[in-house]
Amino acid sequence: MCTRVYPLRQPPGHNPPPRLHLTFPEGLNRVFTAYIGIQLHSTSFDDTQQSATSLKQPALQIQERLLNPESAPVSTERFQLLGDGTSTTHPLSHNQDFTNSDIPPKTSPESQSLIWVCYWTEETKYKASLENLHLAEIYHSLDPVSKPHIGLWVEHFASDTSRLETVYSATDYLPGLARLPGTSTAQHVHTGYWGAARDRIPGSAEDLFEREAVDKNHSTNLPESQSAIKTITQSLGTHITGTNPHNMVHIRSGQFWGTCNTEEADAYLNTLEPKLRAGLSYLWTSPQETGSSGVRYLHNIEPVFTASSDDSISTIRQTKEACVTAFFRNMTDLEGWAARHPSHLAIWAGAVKHGKRFGDERRFRTWHEVSVLRGGEARFEYVNCMEGTGVAKGMALLDVRAL
C-alpha cells in the first residue's frame, strides 16, 4: 500500500452506510470518452419536416462512421439536448415533459439536437474512430439549405483510471463507464462529506490537482503559451479546435427514474428535479465564478436514426433517464460549487430528503463519474456552432479557420 502524501478529507469517526464505486479490470489503466453532437441552431426552421431532414443527414453519417467494426466504441449512448450554455433563457423554461416516454419533445428546434457519448478501452480504436469521423467533411457534404443551420462538434478525452472516480446508488442500473467489459462494483465509505469525491480518486494520495500544476512525467501537448486561452470572436462559419489546460475536470452525473412507482417519480420530477435545473442555471450563467464550461442537460433516447427509415426522427423514444455533463477548470472549482453554493446545497438537501422519504423502497437511481484530465489529453472541435457552444471559451485554442 502506498503512503499518502496528502491525507484523506474524511472526518475522524465518519462511518456512513457504504456506497458503490467502479473497479476496473487489472491492466486497464486508461479509458477513453467522446461526446459527438449535431446542433440545430435554435432559430433555424419553422418547418418541423425540414428540421428532421437536416438532422438526419449528418446523423446517418456519424452513425455509419462510429459503427465501423474495426474501431467501434465499446459502449454508445444517445441523447437529446435539453439545455446548454448557448441559451440565455432559464434551463427547460419550456417545461419539458418527462412523464411520457414515447413522444419526442415538441419545443424549440434546439431541443432536437442530438448527442452521442462513446467509450473505448483501447487507445488505437479510440484514435481510429475519431480520425474517421471528419466532422468538416460531413459538414461540407450537407445540402445547401441545411448547411447554414447545422453545427457539428466533438469533445473527447483520455482518462487515467488513477485520476477518476465513480459512485452509484445501486447495482440494478449502471450506465457510462460501468458498461465497459470487465468492470465491477465494490463498496466504499468515502461518501457523505465534502471532499469525498477527491478521496475516491486514487491519485489524490499524491496530487492536489491544482490548476497551475504541470505534470513533468507526462507530455501535455499544450500550446507553447497558456495565453492561447482566449475569446473566440466568431463561431458560425468557422472550424475551431482546442485542447485542455492541465487538471481540467470532467463530470457526468445521471438520474434514472424508470423503475420508480408513480409517487416516487412525481416526487423527483416535481420537487427534486427543479432544484437540479436551478443549479444548472447558475452554472450556465456564472462560468467565471464557478469555472464551469460545456454544461449540458441531456435526456437519454433510443433509438436515433436507422438507414432504412424515412421518418426516423419520429421514432425517437425518450427514456426516463437524464444526465448532466460539464467541465470545470479544476477540482477546487467543482468542490467549491458543490460544498458552498446554495444552488448545489439545495440539490444535495433535496436528495437526502428524497432518500429518507422513500427509504429502502426507493427506486430512484443516481450516479456520476469524474475525471481529472492531464494537460493536452482532450480535444475540442466545433464546426459552424453557435457562440458559446461547449468549452470554446475555456479551452486552449489550437486553430480557427473559415469553413
Secondary structure, 3 states (H helix, E strand, C coil): CCCCCCCCCCCCCCCCCCEEEEECCCCCCEEEEEEEEEEECCCCCCCHHHHHHHHHHHHHHHHHHHCCCCCCCCEEEEEEEEEECCCCCCCCCCCCCCCCCCCCCCCCHHHHCEEEEEEECCHHHHHHHHHCCCHHHHHHCCCCCCHHHEEEEEEEEEEEHHHEEEEECCCCCCCHHHHCCCCEEEEECCCCCCCHHHHCCHHHHCCCCCCCCCCCCCCCCCCCCHHHCCCCCCCCCEEEEEECCCCEEEEEEEEECCCCCHHHHHHHHHHHHHHHHHHHHHHHHCHHHHCEEEEEEEEEEECCCCCCCCCHHHHCEEEEEEEEEEEECCHHHHHHHHHHCHHHHHHHHHHHHHHHHHHHHCCCEEEEEEEEECCCCEEEEEECCCCCCCCCCCCEEEEEEEC
